[in-house]
Amino acid sequence: MSQYAPPIERLIKELARFPGIGEKTAARLANFILHESIADARRLAESIMEVKERIHLCRTCFNLTEQDLCAICANPARDREVICIVQDPDALIAIETTGEYRGAYHVLHGALAPLDGIGPDDLHLQELLSRIEGHTVREVIIATNPDVHGESTALLISKILQNKSVTISRIAMGVPMGGDLKYTDRMTLGKAMEFRRGM
Amino acid sequence: MSQYAPPIERLIKELARFPGIGEKTAARLANFILHESIADARRLAESIMEVKERIHLCRTCFNLTEQDLCAICANPARDREVICIVQDPDALIAIETTGEYRGAYHVLHGALAPLDGIGPDDLHLQELLSRIEGHTVREVIIATNPDVHGESTALLISKILQNKSVTISRIAMGVPMGGDLKYTDRMTLGKAMEFRRGM
């Protein structure tokens, strides 16, 4: 690396901090920046700082937003009596793109992972409880990831909410659309059987 | 994409301009920036601008540098009577890492590509000629890429220099055809330097 001029070396080092970006890819990205116009580079640098300076968490649901309330919480057409709990803003976006859901969200920004030091206090659960206690909420849909962390988080939330007058549901786990049963792992198939419903 | 807050969407758009970075990867990188500290993000943004503001071309060889002369041209231990011609600064770095070469360089910043509008006037060839005419140069090693553009550039340079009292050599085709110098391992590159022959 010592062959590069120091500013280039610094940029490569910064770019290589990205997940999944190694030294070679970082050098390629730095090379792209070196060859683009200064206006383009400035737009990139500014958009990085803009995101850090303007984006914060929605006061109600902890989604990412520029405002006090996120676009979903601020939308009067959304059903605030249904709250879908997700681990992160990307999961929220994935659900939004289905167009199937018109309720509100609650973003945990993580899942239980004791070995990584992530416990119940790190998941905005107190704020979830306040939302349910302070307002009419019919249903809580737990849409944490279908893995060990997401499952234990779902279990924890269902325990916390068990004495509240609210329906608690978990998104279905099953065979993905377009999938093939013979290539589906048995955990998924087992869940698909468990979540079956009458037709 | 419309699910993202506008600053996030802008950042994703900027990141997706990188070669080989699609929308999904750009969203993942944006997500990383969102979650890192503001100090880390600022260091990234600043290193982007630092590279644009401080890096320019070496007065002599057109390598990237912060100074008037690059570290190689400024190094009195380098043999200035041998000039290695490369297409881009990454190729120079690749050759430097072999440790096999102690001469100077000349960076073309491209190769002949008539269809892309890159002709002889775009390759700092006049400056190469001045270097050879103004100083004692024993040998010119043409280390353009082993592909159609690099080969025609090599041919052009050997024609331009044929009446000069300088040995013209081409790096050996130890490097695989169709490849790119910056992605070649240093053993192969070292061999290619060692096996160069006159043209």
HADDOCK unambig.tbl for C-alpha pairs under 7 A between the chains (distance, minus, plus):
assign (segid A and resid 3 and name CA) (segid B and resid 93 and name CA) 5.90 0.50 0.50
assign (segid A and resid 5 and name CA) (segid B and resid 65 and name CA) 5.75 0.50 0.50
assign (segid A and resid 5 and name CA) (segid B and resid 66 and name CA) 6.77 0.50 0.50
assign (segid A and resid 7 and name CA) (segid B and resid 47 and name CA) 6.73 0.50 0.50
assign (segid A and resid 7 and name CA) (segid B and resid 50 and name CA) 6.35 0.50 0.50
assign (segid A and resid 7 and name CA) (segid B and resid 51 and name CA) 5.37 0.50 0.50
assign (segid A and resid 8 and name CA) (segid B and resid 51 and name CA) 5.92 0.50 0.50
assign (segid A and resid 10 and name CA) (segid B and resid 47 and name CA) 6.50 0.50 0.50
assign (segid A and resid 11 and name CA) (segid B and resid 44 and name CA) 6.92 0.50 0.50
assign (segid A and resid 11 and name CA) (segid B and resid 47 and name CA) 5.10 0.50 0.50
assign (segid A and resid 11 and name CA) (segid B and resid 48 and name CA) 6.23 0.50 0.50
assign (segid A and resid 14 and name CA) (segid B and resid 44 and name CA) 5.56 0.50 0.50
assign (segid A and resid 18 and name CA) (segid B and resid 29 and name CA) 6.46 0.50 0.50
assign (segid A and resid 18 and name CA) (segid B and resid 32 and name CA) 6.86 0.50 0.50
assign (segid A and resid 29 and name CA) (segid B and resid 18 and name CA) 6.47 0.50 0.50
assign (segid A and resid 32 and name CA) (segid B and resid 18 and name CA) 6.88 0.50 0.50
assign (segid A and resid 34 and name CA) (segid B and resid 51 and name CA) 6.85 0.50 0.50
assign (segid A and resid 34 and name CA) (segid B and resid 52 and name CA) 6.38 0.50 0.50
assign (segid A and resid 38 and name CA) (segid B and resid 52 and name CA) 6.18 0.50 0.50
assign (segid A and resid 41 and name CA) (segid B and resid 48 and name CA) 6.73 0.50 0.50
assign (segid A and resid 41 and name CA) (segid B and resid 49 and name CA) 6.79 0.50 0.50
assign (segid A and resid 42 and name CA) (segid B and resid 49 and name CA) 6.53 0.50 0.50
assign (segid A and resid 44 and name CA) (segid B and resid 11 and name CA) 6.94 0.50 0.50
assign (segid A and resid 44 and name CA) (segid B and resid 14 and name CA) 5.56 0.50 0.50
assign (segid A and resid 45 and name CA) (segid B and resid 45 and name CA) 4.35 0.50 0.50
assign (segid A and resid 45 and name CA) (segid B and resid 48 and name CA) 6.43 0.50 0.50
assign (segid A and resid 45 and name CA) (segid B and resid 49 and name CA) 6.95 0.50 0.50
assign (segid A and resid 47 and name CA) (segid B and resid 7 and name CA) 6.80 0.50 0.50
assign (segid A and resid 47 and name CA) (segid B and resid 10 and name CA) 6.52 0.50 0.50
assign (segid A and resid 47 and name CA) (segid B and resid 11 and name CA) 5.11 0.50 0.50
assign (segid A and resid 48 and name CA) (segid B and resid 11 and name CA) 6.25 0.50 0.50
assign (segid A and resid 48 and name CA) (segid B and resid 41 and name CA) 6.72 0.50 0.50
assign (segid A and resid 48 and name CA) (segid B and resid 45 and name CA) 6.42 0.50 0.50
assign (segid A and resid 49 and name CA) (segid B and resid 41 and name CA) 6.76 0.50 0.50
assign (segid A and resid 49 and name CA) (segid B and resid 42 and name CA) 6.50 0.50 0.50
assign (segid A and resid 49 and name CA) (segid B and resid 45 and name CA) 6.93 0.50 0.50
assign (segid A and resid 50 and name CA) (segid B and resid 7 and name CA) 6.39 0.50 0.50
assign (segid A and resid 51 and name CA) (segid B and resid 7 and name CA) 5.41 0.50 0.50
assign (segid A and resid 51 and name CA) (segid B and resid 8 and name CA) 5.95 0.50 0.50
assign (segid A and resid 51 and name CA) (segid B and resid 34 and name CA) 6.83 0.50 0.50
assign (segid A and resid 52 and name CA) (segid B and resid 34 and name CA) 6.35 0.50 0.50
assign (segid A and resid 52 and name CA) (segid B and resid 38 and name CA) 6.12 0.50 0.50
assign (segid A and resid 65 and name CA) (segid B and resid 5 and name CA) 5.78 0.50 0.50
assign (segid A and resid 66 and name CA) (segid B and resid 5 and name CA) 6.73 0.50 0.50
assign (segid A and resid 93 and name CA) (segid B and resid 3 and name CA) 5.99 0.50 0.50
